Amino acid sequence: MPPPCRIMDTSARSAPQWCSPVVLVCLVVTTLVFPYSLHAQETEANPPSLDLILDSLERTEEQNPALTQPYEVTREYKVFREDDPMPVSEIMAQISFTPPETKSFEITKAEGSPRGKKIVSTILKQEIDSAKDGHRGDITRSNYDFAFLREQNFGVIPEYVLHIIPKRKEKGLLLGDIWVDAKTFRIRQIVGVPLKNPSIWVEDLHITVQFAKVNAMWLPVSVDAIATIHFLGTYTLSGLDLLPAVVASSAPNP
């Protein structure tokens, strides 16, 4: 099986590298079900203090320039049905953020099945809801309980893997795991399921978000999802930022 896709630095990518539906399914299932990655090397050191990790994580996130300056990003999505390697839809979206909590999106291109656009809109609305709630959606101790799972080296980057449990059943909060860079205390990846279903026609939704440094900001650079649609089966979505986020003087209202 090919290794799961992982985006660590957008400056090293000149063109989008899409994951097949099978790889995306394996990524989510492996991360949620199996405690150890095939490519992870476990450390034998005593686990660090969870409180110290969370202190550093929260302090680092408070200093993220992405929280205080507006930006715009273009993201392209491909939607696949079941295990079909050919996408049923291709969607382009413009995402804008104006601090402190105004986030909006606009679908600028939609090709193929209209269901693809509906799925993408549902995922983006989940992202918008998290921004609207302000700090109520942050990965902090005021919103989540945490459990230390393991320390691992994924490639050359040491990371702490923590389990997150929302303290409230609200839109925008995820039940799952986060990967925290052991040196910078940046969240590199979130894998989870919404604690509150974002849509009545979506029976099950698994989301994987990966982050990287872009123009001095720490931002999501890819959003992948697997959704079970009522009466229609399983769809896999792969979303990738095409260009680095640009700082904007203003952003449109949602």
Disulfide bonds with the S-S distance in Angstrom:
Cys5-Cys19 2.32
